[in-house]
Amino acid sequence: MSDSGTESGSNAKEPKVGSGSSKPRSPTPLPSNPLHYVVWLVLSSLLVYLWTAENNQDITAVPYSLFKQQVGEGNVRAVTMQGTNVTGEFRVGVSLEAKKNNVIKFSTHLLAIDDVDLLRDLEEHGVEVNSASDEDSSLMQLLTAVIPWILIFGLFFYSRRLVQGNMGGFGQVKSERYVRSRVKVTFDDVAGLEQAKSELKEIIDYLNSPERYLKMGAKIPRGVLLMGPPGTGKTLLAKATAGEAGVPFFHVSGSEFVEMFVGVGASRVRDLFNKARAQTPSLIFIDEIDSIGRARSSGIAIANDERDQTLNQILAEMDGFSSLETVVVLAATNRPDILDPALLRPGRFDRKVTLELPHQKARLEIFKVHIKNHPLAADVNIEELSRRTVGFSGAEIANLVNEAALNAARNNKKNIDAQDFEVARDRIVLGIAYGELLNPNEKKRVAYHEAGHTLVALLIPGADKPKKVSIIPRGRSLGVTEQEPAEERHNFTEAYLQTQLKVLMGGRCAEKIEFHETSSGAADDLRRATQMARQMITQWGMSERIGPVIIDNAGYNPYLGQTLGELREISEHTQEVIDDELKNLLLNTEQQVMQLLNNNKNGLDILVEHLLDHETLDEHEIQSLLVQARPSQ
């Protein structure tokens, strides 16, 4: 079974913008980490060794006696004499062990510098004799040793400048700077976040007219933390704030400060804030700040020096603003519970703006933003779509519109019609359909399972009514039953949760009634029912035996190391009571559902029959079948 439910927010489409800074980039100091130099020195030494080895690999050292013998046999073509060192070439046709690998160059050492017999033998056999001074040899040796190092260090400095220009350098952060003339994102592009926009208007007013606040001695919040689920438009809202204020906007991600080398992240933080101070009034936006702003641990063994230093530098920079520096820092996270307390204290991120999943009116405005450039057919009802997307975030609404457009394009339509939106919604909420079940017995079992969910949802007062039921496999499910809430809920009463438990048990009970046994197909239903029942007992005070208390570690899993809250010791007796209450709640729910389905077996069989014939039933077909069955409560 799959119930409808997703997340929601606002995420207007962004124009492509440029990046860069009007000021030239200041040179970055060399990396301070000694490991960098050690690695570079080892690589340089290896290259020098290979250079010298390459230059000397064609010259073979031979004994002086062999050299004299070859001179006497006329196998020496030319020699160069330099002190006691002799280098030369044998003739191509010479047959010597020294000629292996086709090497004919040789070198040897004279026994005496005034060997008169050697000079006479060289003249008699027509050997070309050359001489070289010791100064030339020293210069050549010097050049051979120095030139590789010059090339290596030249390559080092060139690569450092290349990295600095393209990637922000070791100590520089790659921040995108958005200016009003380039960024056209304003609050008009952000739909459904009226409360958050009103909170940020004061920041915009301060960036435009800081002197008005300074005259009154007021201090504007230096940091504003945007909190909310993924896809609710935190990044878009930050860009719109900069667009409304018309100030330079530095946008970085928290992960850009994380590096392997200790101190690099802190250096990039300093560079970012220096850039912002040079462009005041300006706005800094740090996305996903939880990647570097996690609470610091006191345990030495699990401490992260690089992340802690980066966080400490952010704290120091935000404390270091003077009253004349008009710089505001925005940050976004969907995990505010793990942030370091020092980051949230007054004077830093002392103002928090919460972005919630949009309600029906906000979803309607978000749909209007995303369908602007899409040709819609006359049968598309945007208000109906906004009602059927409870729990969708702004990003998911944008995805829904895009999926509908893709489906229309695949079918060569001129406009996007209601059927395209229906297909797109099923694809997102229920999953991708991948064909029918080939096994008739399994297909019949799945039909009874889904019909059980559907019939229980129809018969129980207060339950979310079924919108669609299908036995076509989608995603990881063999069948799905989609429910649509009658209204948006933020608080869940005990009576409503009881109805949810009964609907979850409906599939398992229908299988037991028809086949007198259960199957593994109810595994996900049981998992969700158990989790919900445990929260009712231990977290929401809905058990008379446990009472109105919260038991934090009642859901502790010793294998996964997960808890529902802060770990706290509880007695074995309390744990036994929780287990008994959990078992009794689920068994009582199952008995009630079994009785309800047995009393309405006719309606269950009719639903199964039509599901086997049509595979998918919508809400109108389900309601008409219910009237035919005339079920009794």
Beta strands, then each sheet from edge to edge (+ up, - down):
strand 1: 59-61
strand 2: 76-82
strand 3: 85-90
strand 4: 105-109
strand 5: 128-131
strand 6: 176-178
strand 7: 223-227
strand 8: 249-253
strand 9: 282-287
strand 10: 327-333
strand 11: 351-354
strand 12: 465-470
strand 13: 480-484
strand 14: 616-618
sheet 1: 1+ 4+ 3- 2+ 5+
sheet 2: 6+ 8- 9- 10- 7- 11-
sheet 3: 13+ 12- 14+
end
